[in-house]
Amino acid sequence: MESKSRIAVLTLSLVASACTLAPRVVAPVSPTEVGELRAGTGILKGYLAPAELPDSLALLPPPPAEGSPALAADIATFQNLTKLQGTPRGVMAVSDANLRFPDAATVFSCALGVQISEQATPNLNMLLRRTLTDTALATYKAKDRYVRTRPFVMLKAGSCTPKEEAMLAKDGSYPSGHSAIGWGWALVLTELAPDRADALLQRGRAFSQSRAICGVHWQSDIEAGRLVGSATVARLQANPVFNAQMAAARDEVAKARAVGSPPAPACAAETATIAASSSLAP
């Protein structure tokens, strides 16, 4: 009996020692500490190594073929949604095209009920910046394989971001990187505030739909991008730095929501704007 007690005490002692010696994972909030993906771009490194990214080429079917019903559906969606350019929903689509921080940090502020910024919510801000990189990079295996022509090029129409057209014309359309990013953000934020899931997912859907309103992505690009975004967020669950940042961001969100929320009139206007296209695909 005494020997069993000694073994139990020794076991507990070893477990306690292991917990004490285990390195604490620290999630940096400084852009300098994280580092840029390419110097001077402002785009930070993601959480995942290249080999850890989802394989979008294996995950996705090829884009719709010429003359297929799926391509006809893509064209019909282009015609329906680009009519919204110049409306408040079109103005939102132009704003959604901007992935640069600090502007991009505010996209989900109303849906989350928290003002997101580097100063107020540094861990949450860093989550958005680094997951942007992971979700975007995960699309490129398929993008580079298919090099699909964008709708504004194929249909000889303008986009809502004319200054970006030359760059976009050289970048494959399928799958949509913006859609992967926006949907990935929505899923991450839903983990932090599950009670806000409906509003967050609606905003994530609208963010990706904005690409069709702008005329720079097909419906099938957007749907494929959302799938890649989902796969990337699933993969991130095994990353210790991501999980540490999530825990810190969860605390930030709880504290921020206790203090106050974004201006109600602006958020009410955003909700109404999103509703203008919520019944339309994709």
C-alpha positions as CSV (number, residue, x, y, z in Angstrom):
1,M,0.0,0.0,0.0
2,E,2.8,2.3,0.9
3,S,4.7,1.6,-2.3
4,K,1.5,2.5,-4.3
5,S,1.2,5.8,-2.5
6,R,4.8,6.6,-3.3
7,I,4.3,5.8,-7.0
8,A,1.2,8.0,-7.0
9,V,3.1,10.9,-5.4
10,L,6.0,10.4,-7.8
11,T,3.7,10.4,-10.8
12,L,2.0,13.6,-9.7
13,S,5.3,15.2,-9.1
14,L,6.5,14.3,-12.6
15,V,3.3,15.6,-14.2
16,A,3.7,18.9,-12.2
17,S,7.3,19.2,-13.3
18,A,6.4,18.6,-16.9
19,C,3.7,21.3,-16.8
20,T,6.2,23.7,-15.2
21,L,8.9,23.0,-17.7
22,A,6.6,23.1,-20.8
23,P,7.4,26.3,-22.8
24,R,4.6,28.8,-22.8
25,V,3.4,29.7,-26.3
26,V,3.5,33.4,-26.9
27,A,1.6,34.9,-29.8
28,P,3.3,38.1,-30.9
29,V,1.3,41.3,-31.6
30,S,4.1,43.3,-33.1
31,P,4.2,43.3,-36.9
32,T,8.0,43.7,-36.6
33,E,8.3,40.5,-34.5
34,V,6.0,38.6,-36.9
35,G,7.8,39.9,-40.0
36,E,6.5,40.6,-43.5
37,L,5.9,37.9,-46.1
38,R,7.7,40.1,-48.6
39,A,9.5,43.2,-47.5
40,G,7.7,46.5,-48.0
41,T,4.3,45.0,-48.8
42,G,2.8,45.3,-45.3
43,I,1.5,41.7,-45.6
44,L,2.6,39.7,-42.6
45,K,3.7,36.1,-42.5
46,G,0.9,33.7,-41.7
47,Y,0.8,31.0,-39.0
48,L,1.2,28.1,-41.4
49,A,4.3,26.9,-43.2
50,P,3.9,26.4,-47.0
51,A,3.7,22.7,-46.6
52,E,0.9,23.0,-44.0
53,L,-1.4,24.9,-46.2
54,P,-4.5,23.1,-47.6
55,D,-4.0,21.7,-51.2
56,S,-6.5,23.8,-53.1
57,L,-5.7,21.9,-56.3
58,A,-6.6,18.6,-54.7
59,L,-9.6,20.1,-52.9
60,L,-11.4,21.8,-55.8
61,P,-12.8,20.6,-59.1
62,P,-11.6,22.4,-62.2
63,P,-13.5,25.7,-63.0
64,P,-16.5,25.5,-65.3
65,A,-15.7,24.6,-68.9
66,E,-16.5,26.7,-71.9
67,G,-20.2,26.1,-72.9
68,S,-21.1,24.4,-69.7
69,P,-24.3,25.1,-67.7
70,A,-22.0,26.2,-64.8
71,L,-20.4,28.8,-66.9
72,A,-23.8,30.0,-68.0
73,A,-24.8,30.4,-64.4
74,D,-21.5,32.3,-63.7
75,I,-22.4,34.8,-66.5
76,A,-25.9,35.2,-65.3
77,T,-24.7,36.0,-61.8
78,F,-22.2,38.5,-63.2
79,Q,-25.1,40.3,-65.0
80,N,-27.3,40.3,-61.9
81,L,-24.8,41.5,-59.4
82,T,-22.8,44.0,-61.4
83,K,-26.1,46.0,-61.7
84,L,-25.5,46.9,-58.0
85,Q,-22.4,48.9,-58.8
86,G,-23.0,52.5,-57.9
87,T,-25.6,51.6,-55.2
88,P,-24.8,51.5,-51.5
89,R,-24.1,47.8,-51.9
90,G,-21.7,48.6,-54.7
91,V,-20.0,51.2,-52.5
92,M,-19.5,48.4,-49.8
93,A,-18.1,46.1,-52.5
94,V,-15.5,48.8,-53.4
95,S,-14.6,49.1,-49.7
96,D,-14.4,45.3,-49.3
97,A,-11.8,45.1,-52.1
98,N,-9.3,46.9,-49.8
99,L,-7.3,44.3,-47.8
100,R,-4.8,46.8,-46.4
101,F,-4.7,47.4,-42.7
102,P,-5.8,49.3,-40.7
103,D,-8.8,49.7,-43.0
104,A,-9.5,46.0,-43.4
105,A,-9.6,45.5,-39.6
106,T,-12.9,47.3,-39.4
107,V,-14.8,45.1,-41.8
108,F,-16.3,42.9,-39.1
109,S,-16.6,45.5,-36.3
110,C,-20.4,45.9,-36.6
111,A,-21.0,42.1,-37.0
112,L,-18.8,41.4,-34.0
113,G,-20.1,44.3,-31.9
114,V,-16.5,45.4,-31.2
115,Q,-14.3,48.1,-32.6
116,I,-11.4,46.2,-34.0
117,S,-8.0,48.0,-34.2
118,E,-4.3,47.4,-33.5
119,Q,-4.6,49.7,-30.5
120,A,-7.9,48.4,-28.9
121,T,-7.7,44.7,-29.8
122,P,-4.0,43.9,-30.7
123,N,-4.4,40.1,-30.7
124,L,-7.6,40.2,-32.7
125,N,-6.0,42.6,-35.2
126,M,-3.0,40.2,-35.5
127,L,-5.3,37.2,-36.0
128,L,-6.9,38.9,-39.0
129,R,-3.6,40.0,-40.5
130,R,-2.0,36.6,-40.3
131,T,-5.0,34.5,-41.3
132,L,-5.4,36.8,-44.3
133,T,-2.0,35.5,-45.5
134,D,-2.8,31.8,-44.8
135,T,-6.2,31.8,-46.5
136,A,-4.9,33.8,-49.5
137,L,-1.8,31.6,-50.0
138,A,-3.9,28.5,-49.8
139,T,-5.7,29.4,-53.0
140,Y,-2.6,29.7,-55.2
141,K,-2.0,26.1,-56.0
142,A,-5.3,26.0,-57.9
143,K,-5.0,29.6,-59.1
144,D,-1.6,29.0,-60.7
145,R,-2.8,25.7,-62.3
146,Y,-6.0,27.0,-63.9
147,V,-5.1,30.7,-64.5
148,R,-8.8,31.4,-65.1
149,T,-9.7,34.6,-67.0
150,R,-11.6,37.1,-64.8
151,P,-15.2,38.1,-65.8
152,F,-14.4,41.7,-66.5
153,V,-11.7,40.6,-69.0
154,M,-13.7,37.8,-70.7
155,L,-16.9,39.9,-71.0
156,K,-15.0,43.2,-71.8
157,A,-16.7,45.0,-68.9
158,G,-15.4,47.4,-66.3
159,S,-14.9,46.5,-62.7
160,C,-15.6,48.6,-59.5
161,T,-11.8,48.9,-58.9
162,P,-10.4,50.1,-62.3
163,K,-7.0,51.0,-60.8
164,E,-6.5,47.3,-59.9
165,E,-7.6,45.8,-63.3
166,A,-4.2,45.5,-64.8
167,M,-2.9,43.6,-61.8
168,L,-6.1,41.4,-61.5
169,A,-6.0,40.5,-65.2
170,K,-2.7,38.7,-64.6
171,D,-3.9,36.9,-61.5
172,G,-6.0,33.7,-61.9
173,S,-9.6,34.1,-61.0
174,Y,-10.3,30.6,-59.6
175,P,-10.6,30.3,-56.6
176,S,-11.2,33.8,-55.2
177,G,-8.5,34.8,-52.7
178,H,-10.7,37.6,-51.3
179,S,-13.5,35.1,-50.7
180,A,-11.2,32.7,-48.9
181,I,-10.0,35.5,-46.7
182,G,-13.4,36.9,-45.9
183,W,-15.0,33.6,-45.2
184,G,-12.0,32.5,-43.2
185,W,-12.2,35.6,-41.1
186,A,-15.9,35.0,-40.5
187,L,-15.3,31.5,-39.2
188,V,-12.4,32.6,-36.9
189,L,-14.6,35.4,-35.5
190,T,-17.5,33.0,-35.0
191,E,-15.2,30.9,-32.8
192,L,-14.5,34.0,-30.7
193,A,-18.2,35.1,-30.4
194,P,-20.5,32.2,-31.3
195,D,-23.5,34.2,-30.1
196,R,-22.8,36.6,-33.1
197,A,-22.5,33.8,-35.6
198,D,-25.4,34.8,-37.8
199,A,-24.2,38.4,-38.2
200,L,-20.6,37.3,-38.7
201,L,-21.3,34.7,-41.3
202,Q,-23.7,37.1,-43.2
203,R,-20.9,39.7,-43.3
204,G,-18.4,37.0,-44.4
205,R,-20.8,35.9,-47.2
206,A,-21.3,39.6,-48.2
207,F,-17.6,40.2,-48.3
208,S,-17.0,37.4,-50.7
209,Q,-20.1,38.3,-52.8
210,S,-18.7,41.8,-53.2
211,R,-16.2,40.3,-55.6
212,A,-19.0,39.4,-58.0
213,I,-20.6,42.8,-57.6
214,C,-17.2,44.3,-58.5
215,G,-17.1,42.1,-61.6
216,V,-13.7,40.6,-60.7
217,H,-14.8,37.1,-59.8
218,W,-17.2,34.5,-61.1
219,Q,-19.8,32.9,-58.8
220,S,-17.9,29.6,-59.0
221,D,-14.6,31.4,-58.0
222,I,-16.3,32.7,-54.9
223,E,-17.8,29.4,-53.8
224,A,-14.5,27.7,-54.3
225,G,-12.7,30.4,-52.3
226,R,-15.1,29.9,-49.4
227,L,-14.2,26.2,-49.4
228,V,-10.5,27.0,-49.3
229,G,-11.1,29.5,-46.5
230,S,-12.9,26.8,-44.5
231,A,-10.1,24.3,-45.1
232,T,-7.5,26.7,-43.9
233,V,-9.3,27.6,-40.7
234,A,-9.6,23.9,-40.0
235,R,-5.9,23.4,-40.5
236,L,-5.1,26.4,-38.2
237,Q,-6.8,24.6,-35.3
238,A,-3.6,22.5,-34.8
239,N,-1.3,25.5,-34.8
240,P,-0.2,26.4,-31.2
241,V,0.6,30.1,-31.9
242,F,-2.8,30.5,-33.6
243,N,-4.5,28.9,-30.6
244,A,-2.6,31.2,-28.2
245,Q,-3.6,34.2,-30.2
246,M,-7.2,33.1,-30.3
247,A,-7.3,32.7,-26.5
248,A,-5.9,36.2,-26.0
249,A,-8.3,37.6,-28.6
250,R,-11.2,36.0,-26.9
251,D,-10.3,37.9,-23.7
252,E,-10.0,41.1,-25.7
253,V,-13.4,40.7,-27.3
254,A,-15.1,39.9,-24.0
255,K,-13.6,43.1,-22.4
256,A,-14.4,45.3,-25.4
257,R,-18.0,44.1,-25.5
258,A,-18.4,44.9,-21.8
259,V,-17.2,48.5,-22.5
260,G,-19.3,49.3,-25.6
261,S,-20.0,48.6,-29.2
262,P,-19.6,50.4,-32.6
263,P,-22.0,53.3,-33.4
264,A,-25.6,51.9,-33.8
265,P,-26.6,54.1,-36.8
266,A,-23.6,53.0,-38.9
267,C,-24.2,49.4,-38.1
268,A,-27.9,49.6,-38.9
269,A,-27.0,51.1,-42.2
270,E,-24.5,48.3,-42.9
271,T,-27.1,45.6,-42.1
272,A,-29.5,47.2,-44.5
273,T,-26.9,47.4,-47.2
274,I,-26.0,43.7,-46.8
275,A,-29.7,42.8,-47.0
276,A,-29.9,44.4,-50.5
277,S,-28.1,41.4,-52.0
278,S,-28.7,38.7,-49.4
279,S,-31.3,36.9,-51.6
280,L,-28.9,36.8,-54.6
281,A,-26.2,34.2,-55.3
282,P,-23.5,33.5,-54.4
